[in-house]
């Protein structure tokens, strides 16, 4: 029979975030709801942690709760301590977070990667020996995806941060982003400059050609400009603001998506007010 786990109360100062934790601590309504819940009811659900040194514990599950408790000035927090190997800790951390809503492509990409790397490092299969399945096959199945999809997401981790952020914001689709991940960092930076200058992102066809030129060693700034200058068939006029222009109006924790949602909500409120004013003037 499995021994019943007990809840302990540990000093928040003794807890450290999971190393290379891939999930961002986002702000917005989701954080506000959790903050109000902890503020009124306290931290009810315990964190899962593992000991890593004398008096120090690594958080496996519960990073958002830990940060909010720190923000509220709490000193202790309920935890369940488990002795876990590196592979077990990675697997539990990833599985505990992937069920959340609104997982960003970058979060999914790095989560898949660290679990895949942990399995490879363990030098053993995750399946029954008789199946002779590779670790990536089994990991893909555990996520409910195919092996090719697993590797496409892992490829996203090869993008420079600015391009990966565009994937999170929906400006670059997953498939073109995978193609761009094969460009060198220097080539990606040159492409980023062109994207910002032209205010346009590459289509799948353009991304594939950029990758082809890169493979041939011919992807110069002039080639990138030529490919990106082609008008896409479905290209529509868009209005965009740089993040730097509007960041000052939002909390530092807000992502591009959080900003977009807030702007749309304010525009809807403004539109309703205009319609109300128009009716009153009649």
Secondary structure as GFF3:
##gff-version 3
##sequence-region A 1 282
A	DSSP	beta_strand	8	11	.	.	.	ID=ss1
A	DSSP	three_ten_helix	12	14	.	.	.	ID=ss2
A	DSSP	beta_strand	15	16	.	.	.	ID=ss3
A	DSSP	alpha_helix	29	41	.	.	.	ID=ss4
A	DSSP	beta_strand	47	53	.	.	.	ID=ss5
A	DSSP	beta_strand	56	61	.	.	.	ID=ss6
A	DSSP	alpha_helix	63	71	.	.	.	ID=ss7
A	DSSP	beta_strand	76	81	.	.	.	ID=ss8
A	DSSP	alpha_helix	86	97	.	.	.	ID=ss9
A	DSSP	alpha_helix	105	122	.	.	.	ID=ss10
A	DSSP	three_ten_helix	129	131	.	.	.	ID=ss11
A	DSSP	alpha_helix	135	143	.	.	.	ID=ss12
A	DSSP	alpha_helix	147	155	.	.	.	ID=ss13
A	DSSP	three_ten_helix	156	158	.	.	.	ID=ss14
A	DSSP	alpha_helix	161	168	.	.	.	ID=ss15
A	DSSP	alpha_helix	174	180	.	.	.	ID=ss16
A	DSSP	alpha_helix	185	198	.	.	.	ID=ss17
A	DSSP	alpha_helix	204	215	.	.	.	ID=ss18
A	DSSP	alpha_helix	221	228	.	.	.	ID=ss19
A	DSSP	alpha_helix	243	246	.	.	.	ID=ss20
A	DSSP	three_ten_helix	247	249	.	.	.	ID=ss21
A	DSSP	alpha_helix	256	281	.	.	.	ID=ss22
###
